[in-house]
Structures are given as structure tokens and as C-alpha cells.
């Protein structure tokens, strides 16, 4: 890979340890994937924030980099393993909290915005159409590529961090237009009548197209919340963090539907629910906000919980960013949700918090949330917001 004089100096260590290490990572990646050069990125999203996933080895790695590492571009963080302020209320172990705080301190030293959300595009890290960025967190990467129309590979935590210290990333994969051409057509004939149908649709598309880039037709309308849950699901059950949706995503006008075609009907959506949902009746955990809840979703939850009480046998979480919670505080939504017995889980989520062994069955609106909850050994139920609220109130899935 070609390096400018300045990049060579960074690789030799002229700007210190963190930049040298970062250049080593970027050059190795560039050589593996045949990149010709490095390109500037407008922003970075760093995943790998929860101490639950990092452990002591990860914390040590971050502390080394934090000694002299400072990010060169706007850099935001994925969810951590706990609510950074109200972790006790979520039943987090004090020793875990101590370690998680050390992780956050290391990121803070690096100049990273402690945003702790997988929806950076809702809180100010919003790239331009066509802009190169280096994001990790698969749902956000898919949203950036498809819904916003910016360009990013699906970075890992270390490669995203390396891009942040250098301000650049190797130009390969989805940074190149020739690798962004759709190569399979998905016609949706199914009716999407409730919010969780978008997660079910993501399951169907992801499973069927796997590593191809789908051009999706047949969908008349989609709002941001529906698109963000679809993004999370399609990349969890498939692997390519890019799709086009005719008339909805911005770059869809550049292409025609490819020849190869898959048709999805109501029975496919039904089968997705059957695959995602387990046999279970008692619900001891309900979590809404995967990806992190928007203010519109929080408003809806607050409204639906009016005059209701969460079952004493069920824990109810709204996972969201701290910024969104601040808005919710001002508009009275927090008070309404807490009055009903719900809790806010800011800065964290159902997948990265240390939940293994705490709950038996989760109900959620999110297909991705179900996928990761099974990793946490929970039984799963996916349904509409109405069904999840009903389950939280009754402690049962009806
Ligand atoms: Fe976000 Fe966690 Fe879901 S990172 S997409 S809330 S699994």
C-alpha cells in the first residue's frame, strides 16, 4: 500500500506509540485487502466498549494506547456494559462497574466522546452522503452505508480506534464504488403491519442473501426507527452491511433491480417469527431499544404505560443514549416510564450488559436483541411494542 511521507513518519513512530501501533494495524489491513492507499475519514464509531467483552486484556490494551493517543476526528463510542450513572439501579456488580469505569476513563483520555450508543447518527455523529467514515457496530455501519449513503467497512474495535488516531482508513471494500453495486433483487410482497415485522424482514433478507448486496423493492414507506431495526437485523442474520431500498434509501436511484430475484411473502415473515421465538410464557425481562431507542419510541412507550404498572416479576428496560434520556427527562417521558416501574438503561444494552444467568425469558421488539439474548442463555420472544408492554404488565406473553 502506498504511504505518503507523513504516513511513513507516523509508521516510524514520529507521532508516538498510539499512532505507530495504529499505522501498523492499518497497513496490515490495507495489505491483506489490497488497498492502494489510505483515505481520510470524517468520523469514527468505536465498538468494543463493554468490560464484559473486553476483559482485563482489553483494558490493558486501551490503557497502553491512552498514554499518548489522541483521536484526530470526531469519534463516538458504542454501548458500554452498564448505565454509567445509574448502574446500581440495573443490578450491576460494583467490581464490574469499577472496571467498566476504567475502560471509559481510557477512552475519555483519548479525546473520544463518551456517547455510548449504537445510534451515533441520532446524537450528532451524522456523516454526509458519500462521505468516508470508519465505523464499527454492525447496525450503525449498515445504517451509515444504506440509509445515509456514506461509505464504511464493518470495522472491528481496534481498526476503528486506529482510524481515529490516524484520521484515515485503508481504501478497500465498501469504500470503493465498484464493491457497492447491488447483486440480488429482493421483492417484498409481505405486508409489514407491525414494528417487529421489520426485524423479521431483516431476518429473511439476511438469511437469504448472505454475502450479497440486496436491492429491495415493494416497500412503499419506512421511517427511521423501522429502518434502524431492519439494519440491525439484516446484518445480524446476513453479513453484508449494505442494502438498497427502492425509493427509500438515497443511492437506490443509481441502480436497477438485478436479474437474480428472491420474493418474500407473508409466510416468510411468519417463519422468521417461528425461528426467532421460543416456547415460553412467563416473561421476567422486557427490553426495548435495540438499536437504542429514539425519542419518538420513548414517547410512545411513555404513552402506552400511562395508568399501567410493570409486573413485580418483570424487569422493564428502555435502552437508549444519555442524550435521548435528557430529552425524555425534559418532556416528562422519564417520569411516566419510571412511575409505571420501568427503568432507563442508558449507555448500555441487552447484549453487552453482563446479563447471563439473571433472566430466563426476554421479550423485545428487536430480532437482533433476540439473537444476542440467546447467547446470554435466555429464551426469546419478539413482538410489537404493544405485545412487549402487555408482557411487561402481565409478566406473561399472551
Ligand atoms: Fe445496539 Fe446493543 Fe442492539 S449495540 S443494535 S442495542 S445489541
Boltz pocket constraint, residues with backbone or C-beta under 6 A from the ligand:
constraints:
  - pocket:
      binder: B
      contacts: [[A, 78], [A, 79], [A, 118], [A, 139], [A, 232], [A, 289], [A, 290], [A, 291], [A, 292], [A, 319], [A, 348], [A, 349], [A, 350], [A, 351], [A, 352], [A, 368], [A, 369], [A, 372]]
      max_distance: 6.0
